[in-house]
Amino acid sequence: MLPSLYPIVDAANFSTSLKLCEFSKELIAGGAMLIQYRNKKGSAREILSQARQLRTLCGDQTTLFMNDRADLCLSAGFDGVHVGQDDLSPAAARIVVKEGKWVGVSTHNLQQALEADTTSADYIAIGPIFATESKEHPDPVVGLDGLKKIRAATRKPLVAIGGITLANCRSVIDAGADSVAVISALLTSPAKTVEDFIRILM
Ligand code: 3NM
């Protein structure tokens, strides 16, 4: 089962690997059980190096997902891979990571979610629920009503993403999401903010 809070550590927000690792430690200190590592700009070598540092500091207690790259998920000893609409398909990612690891897929509307529902993906991410500044060229906002329609269309676990904050996260779970994925709202006081999210989402 996915935890209700799905923090994403985006390398774009950190000037050094040390800062990225310190931030991740704070997330874990606050109670995060899962982290997705996202690095859209780094070389494969840089991504693998940071990912291995994350694996070491997290130990086996924290579930680690790799954004986009099924190969680097395996090389870094991560627990799953999260693919987008332009990455490997869930079926192709599954061939790489095999059973026993998680495969998640990003979707941005009902049609994509229905398509993802037919795949072997373990969960479907849907977004942006609200306006976001953490993604280049975001798709149109799905909103809570869009999320409710997607909830009705799939039994797979749903991870909602995009513009989710302490103030609106409860409404996202109430609209049917199993988990909320968050980037920017965790950047200030990460440990305390994780604690606050978890308390609200309980
Ligand atoms: N994917 P924040 S929105 C990485 O719509 C990402 O699939 C999205 O960051 C999607 O919590 C998004 O700062 C950014 O809004 C989420």
Residues whose N, C-alpha, C, O or C-beta is under 5 A from the ligand:
A	BS01	3NM	S106 T107 G127 P128 A131 T132 E133 S134 K135 I161 G162 G163 I164 A181 V182 I183 S184 A185
